[in-house]
Structure formats: C-alpha cells, structure tokens
Amino acid sequence: MGLSLKEFEQRYKDIMEFYYIDSPHDCPEEPDKYYVSKGFQPPYKSWLTFGSWRSNSSDDPEEQKAPNVVTGIDVSAQVVFKEMEANGPFDGVIGFSQGNIFFRHFYRLTMAIDPENLKPPCEMPKFIISFAGPVFRHMQIGYKDKMYSQEGFSFPLESIHIYGKKDIFRESMIESQFYLKPVIVDHEEGHKIPKDFSEEHQQMINEFIRKQYINKFGDDVGFKVNDLSTKL
C-alpha cells in the first residue's frame, strides 16, 4: 500500500500522518503481474480469507470471478485494534480494493453486529478515502457461524470514492451507494491508485481533504498541498 500511495503521500505529507497496517492472512497466490512489476514483494498478505467461490451460474462475468463467502475479519480486526491502541485514534482511513471491502465489514461488525465483543480501543475513523472499492452484491460475510448480507447498512462516514473508468471491476464500483453524501471521482485509468489526476479531479480530492482538516482543527490555517511538478 505504501508503494502505491507514494505520490499521494508526498502530496499531503505536510498535513497528514500516514500509518500502514500489514494484513494478517497469507494470500493463496501472487497479486496481478502489474503490481509485482511495480516492486511488490512477498510474503503477500490479505485482509480476508475466501471460504468458497461462486459457480458460473451468474451471467455477470464480474460476479463469476468474485468470492461469495469471505471470513477472517475477526482476526484482521484484532490487528487493527492493536494499531489503534498503539497509535490511534485515526481521523480517517485510506483503502485500496480489498482493503475497502475489509473496512466496510470491520466497521459494521464493530458498530452493529457484535459491538460487545469487538470493541475498538479508541474512537473510530470519521472518513474514508477509497480507491477502487468494489461491492460484489452476492458476497456474504462469515462471522461466528452466521452469514451476513452486504445490504441494509449505511456507513455514517464522510467519503470520497476514486474509481477508474477502465477498472476490470467497473460495474461493481458502487460502494458510494452505501455512504452518506459521497464524493465520486472517475479517473481514466484502471484498478489502481493513479500517480496523477486531472486538475478537476485533483481539486475535488483536495477539497475533500480540506474539509476533513477543517472538521479537525476548526479552520484551514496551515492547510497545504504539495505540487508534485517532478516525477518521484
């Protein structure tokens, strides 16, 4: 994640502190060759484990590729709790792809499904910056021998959802529907965190982050976005 966010972090490093949390589960296979070519090194880790896979009964090719049961969220939650206890509270979350799936279910488990047993050690994040966060509607969440649908829950967080028009999971980029007053950015690339954005999109991201800065400090004094005029 840190490698993918290199440019993003450089742009906002003067106003945001970045903490990276390693997921606990081993991946059954390598990530896409694109990420390996960009320097991602093993061991490859995952926030979720996949209990089973959909059959090809669905007509939607994206749904055919998506797992229909995910588990392991309770184990991942404990990893996040330790980081929250050591360095939290965190104002917000930045997620990419599967990380956004995990955060949604982590939030729902702690806030709604099992708050008595999954108690965060400090205040939960108030906003999310989501890159390529898919929602596979048939995916169910396995927790304590029960299955939970993804429907019927809205996240009371401010959010910005950054999608790629060429994303292989484009039709599943509907995560914003589950958040209140989401900001949506549609860039021209694929399933990735872009290094650069158009002026319009960069301004949308800047304004979202400025709003969170004001929510925290009361005004935008000291708010600064670095201009990355040279390639890092």
C-alpha positions, 0 to 999 in steps of 0.5 A: 500500500505504501508503494502505491500511495507514494505520490499521494503521500508526498502530496499531503505529507505536510498535513497528514500522518500516514500509518500502514497496517500489514494484513494478517492472512497469507494470500493463496497466490501472487497479486496481478503481474502489474503490481509485482512489476511495480516492486511488490514483494512477498510474503503477500498478505490479505485482509480476508480469507475466501471460504468458497467461490461462486459457480458460473451460474451468474451471467455477470462475468464480474460476479463469476470471478468474485468470492461469495463467502469471505471470513477472517475479519475477526482476526484482521480486526484484532490487528487493527485494534492493536494499531489503534491502541498503539497509535490511534485514534485515526481521523480517517482511513485510506483503502485500496480494493480489498482493503475497502471491502475489509473496512466496510465489514470491520466497521459494521461488525464493530458498530452493529453486529457484535459491538460487545465483543469487538470493541475498538480501543479508541474512537473510530475513523470519521472518513474514508478515502477509497480507491477502487472499492468494489461491492460484489452484491452476492458476497456474504460475510462469515462471522461466528457461524452466521452469514451476513448480507452486504445490504441494509447498512449505511456507513455514517462516514464522510467519503470520497470514492476514486474509481477508474473508468477502465477498472476490470471491476467497473460495474461493481464500483458502487460502494458510494451507494452505501455512504452518506453524501459521497464524493465520486471521482472517475479517473481514466485509468484502471484498478489502481491508485493513479500517480496523477489526476486531472486538475478537476479531479485533483481539486475535488480530492483536495477539497475533500481533504480540506474539509476533513482538516477543517472538521479537525482543527476548526479552520484551514490555517496551515492547510497545504498541498504539495505540487508534485511538478517532478516525477518521484 
